[in-house]
Amino acid sequence: MLTKEELPACPVATTVGLIGNKWKLLILRNLLTGTQRFGVLRKTLPGISQKVLTDNLRQLEDDGILTRTIYPEVPPRVEYSLTDLGNTMRPILKAMESWGLGYQETVRNGDRKK
């Protein structure tokens, strides 16, 4: 989690810094549906490497956006879910989904303005 000194002055920059890459947004999108295991996340994110997924999950966990639960089994089972703080991002992601659907429709209908 960022310290007070590390927080950007701009709140938009703060949000972009936390979720501003493609993989973090897609991880969050997937976790909106509920808890998921590492393997499921990886399968639903075509093109992501194990290292990149691990790094992004760790960053989101460090920032308090998601939680990782490790079950003492052999082999170990690890599950990821949104924290209460992470769930507050739900309206942001829903707004992005809504805007994306509208844009897709505009492009399909050829209504884009130059």
C-alpha atoms as a printed R data frame, in Angstrom:
    type eleno elety resid chain resno       x       y       z
1   ATOM     1    CA   MET     A     1   0.000   0.000   0.000
2   ATOM     2    CA   LEU     A     2   1.248   3.486  -0.792
3   ATOM     3    CA   THR     A     3   2.405   5.737   2.004
4   ATOM     4    CA   LYS     A     4   1.051   9.271   2.378
5   ATOM     5    CA   GLU     A     5   4.281  10.595   0.909
6   ATOM     6    CA   GLU     A     6   3.976   8.349  -2.165
7   ATOM     7    CA   LEU     A     7   0.405   9.378  -3.013
8   ATOM     8    CA   PRO     A     8   0.165  11.473  -6.174
9   ATOM     9    CA   ALA     A     9  -1.529  14.852  -5.776
10  ATOM    10    CA   CYS     A    10  -4.052  13.897  -8.461
11  ATOM    11    CA   PRO     A    11  -6.691  11.304  -7.471
12  ATOM    12    CA   VAL     A    12  -6.952  10.067 -11.067
13  ATOM    13    CA   ALA     A    13  -3.200   9.424 -11.060
14  ATOM    14    CA   THR     A    14  -3.635   7.472  -7.827
15  ATOM    15    CA   THR     A    15  -6.275   5.230  -9.412
16  ATOM    16    CA   VAL     A    16  -4.265   4.765 -12.608
17  ATOM    17    CA   GLY     A    17  -1.216   3.875 -10.548
18  ATOM    18    CA   LEU     A    18  -3.145   1.154  -8.740
19  ATOM    19    CA   ILE     A    19  -5.050  -0.430 -11.625
20  ATOM    20    CA   GLY     A    20  -3.641   1.245 -14.706
21  ATOM    21    CA   ASN     A    21  -2.297  -1.720 -16.590
22  ATOM    22    CA   LYS     A    22  -4.169  -4.133 -18.806
23  ATOM    23    CA   TRP     A    23  -3.581  -7.180 -16.647
24  ATOM    24    CA   LYS     A    24  -4.656  -5.626 -13.355
25  ATOM    25    CA   LEU     A    25  -7.919  -4.455 -14.890
26  ATOM    26    CA   LEU     A    26  -8.633  -7.894 -16.324
27  ATOM    27    CA   ILE     A    27  -7.736  -9.606 -13.028
28  ATOM    28    CA   LEU     A    28 -10.148  -7.298 -11.216
29  ATOM    29    CA   ARG     A    29 -12.829  -7.934 -13.840
30  ATOM    30    CA   ASN     A    30 -12.498 -11.669 -13.256
31  ATOM    31    CA   LEU     A    31 -12.583 -11.351  -9.473
32  ATOM    32    CA   LEU     A    32 -15.823  -9.339  -9.635
33  ATOM    33    CA   THR     A    33 -17.562 -12.681 -10.131
34  ATOM    34    CA   GLY     A    34 -16.050 -14.113  -6.946
35  ATOM    35    CA   THR     A    35 -13.071 -15.968  -5.565
36  ATOM    36    CA   GLN     A    36 -10.808 -17.657  -8.102
37  ATOM    37    CA   ARG     A    37  -7.783 -19.901  -8.040
38  ATOM    38    CA   PHE     A    38  -4.505 -19.001  -9.726
39  ATOM    39    CA   GLY     A    39  -4.934 -21.584 -12.482
40  ATOM    40    CA   VAL     A    40  -8.422 -20.349 -13.350
41  ATOM    41    CA   LEU     A    41  -7.227 -16.748 -13.504
42  ATOM    42    CA   ARG     A    42  -4.369 -17.752 -15.789
43  ATOM    43    CA   LYS     A    43  -6.667 -19.706 -18.140
44  ATOM    44    CA   THR     A    44  -9.086 -16.779 -18.424
45  ATOM    45    CA   LEU     A    45  -6.307 -14.296 -19.243
46  ATOM    46    CA   PRO     A    46  -4.897 -15.483 -22.578
47  ATOM    47    CA   GLY     A    47  -1.386 -14.235 -23.205
48  ATOM    48    CA   ILE     A    48  -0.406 -13.624 -19.594
49  ATOM    49    CA   SER     A    49   2.666 -15.414 -18.309
50  ATOM    50    CA   GLN     A    50   2.810 -17.029 -14.891
51  ATOM    51    CA   LYS     A    51   5.398 -14.458 -13.759
52  ATOM    52    CA   VAL     A    52   3.350 -11.453 -14.904
53  ATOM    53    CA   LEU     A    53   0.203 -12.834 -13.273
54  ATOM    54    CA   THR     A    54   2.081 -13.510 -10.028
55  ATOM    55    CA   ASP     A    55   3.639 -10.034 -10.033
56  ATOM    56    CA   ASN     A    56   0.299  -8.309 -10.647
57  ATOM    57    CA   LEU     A    57  -1.487 -10.379  -8.008
58  ATOM    58    CA   ARG     A    58   1.221  -9.516  -5.483
59  ATOM    59    CA   GLN     A    59   0.969  -5.808  -6.292
60  ATOM    60    CA   LEU     A    60  -2.824  -5.851  -5.936
61  ATOM    61    CA   GLU     A    61  -2.463  -7.712  -2.643
62  ATOM    62    CA   ASP     A    62   0.164  -5.245  -1.391
63  ATOM    63    CA   ASP     A    63  -2.176  -2.373  -2.291
64  ATOM    64    CA   GLY     A    64  -5.025  -3.949  -0.319
65  ATOM    65    CA   ILE     A    65  -7.189  -4.561  -3.403
66  ATOM    66    CA   LEU     A    66  -7.305  -8.340  -3.161
67  ATOM    67    CA   THR     A    67  -6.587 -11.023  -0.640
68  ATOM    68    CA   ARG     A    68  -4.771 -14.310  -1.100
69  ATOM    69    CA   THR     A    69  -5.814 -17.347   0.912
70  ATOM    70    CA   ILE     A    70  -3.460 -20.320   1.092
71  ATOM    71    CA   TYR     A    71  -4.929 -23.663   2.155
72  ATOM    72    CA   PRO     A    72  -2.570 -26.134   3.858
73  ATOM    73    CA   GLU     A    73  -3.069 -28.962   1.405
74  ATOM    74    CA   VAL     A    74  -0.813 -30.962  -0.862
75  ATOM    75    CA   PRO     A    75  -0.548 -29.514  -3.402
76  ATOM    76    CA   PRO     A    76  -1.264 -26.108  -1.843
77  ATOM    77    CA   ARG     A    77  -4.466 -24.442  -2.967
78  ATOM    78    CA   VAL     A    78  -4.366 -20.659  -3.314
79  ATOM    79    CA   GLU     A    79  -7.447 -18.514  -3.873
80  ATOM    80    CA   TYR     A    80  -7.787 -14.828  -4.645
81  ATOM    81    CA   SER     A    81 -10.719 -12.569  -3.888
82  ATOM    82    CA   LEU     A    82 -11.448  -8.865  -3.713
83  ATOM    83    CA   THR     A    83 -11.165  -7.148  -0.357
84  ATOM    84    CA   ASP     A    84 -13.776  -4.660   0.807
85  ATOM    85    CA   LEU     A    85 -11.533  -1.951  -0.657
86  ATOM    86    CA   GLY     A    86 -11.262  -3.886  -3.919
87  ATOM    87    CA   ASN     A    87 -15.040  -4.188  -4.105
88  ATOM    88    CA   THR     A    88 -15.306  -0.386  -4.038
89  ATOM    89    CA   MET     A    89 -13.796  -0.495  -7.546
90  ATOM    90    CA   ARG     A    90 -16.839  -2.362  -8.847
91  ATOM    91    CA   PRO     A    91 -18.598   0.827 -10.116
92  ATOM    92    CA   ILE     A    92 -15.422   1.917 -11.925
93  ATOM    93    CA   LEU     A    93 -15.135  -1.388 -13.752
94  ATOM    94    CA   LYS     A    94 -18.865  -1.480 -14.498
95  ATOM    95    CA   ALA     A    95 -18.627   2.047 -15.958
96  ATOM    96    CA   MET     A    96 -15.707   0.908 -18.127
97  ATOM    97    CA   GLU     A    97 -17.729  -2.107 -19.271
98  ATOM    98    CA   SER     A    98 -20.712   0.082 -20.131
99  ATOM    99    CA   TRP     A    99 -18.586   2.580 -22.035
100 ATOM   100    CA   GLY     A   100 -16.823  -0.261 -23.881
101 ATOM   101    CA   LEU     A   101 -20.137  -1.784 -24.941
102 ATOM   102    CA   GLY     A   102 -21.309   1.588 -26.251
103 ATOM   103    CA   TYR     A   103 -18.073   2.090 -28.149
104 ATOM   104    CA   GLN     A   104 -18.290  -1.399 -29.671
105 ATOM   105    CA   GLU     A   105 -21.824  -0.652 -30.822
106 ATOM   106    CA   THR     A   106 -20.721   2.666 -32.323
107 ATOM   107    CA   VAL     A   107 -17.922   0.987 -34.255
108 ATOM   108    CA   ARG     A   108 -20.169  -1.843 -35.463
109 ATOM   109    CA   ASN     A   109 -22.733   0.679 -36.698
110 ATOM   110    CA   GLY     A   110 -20.110   2.818 -38.403
111 ATOM   111    CA   ASP     A   111 -21.163   5.901 -36.404
112 ATOM   112    CA   ARG     A   112 -17.675   7.046 -35.364
113 ATOM   113    CA   LYS     A   113 -16.978  10.738 -35.864
114 ATOM   114    CA   LYS     A   114 -13.574  11.657 -37.230
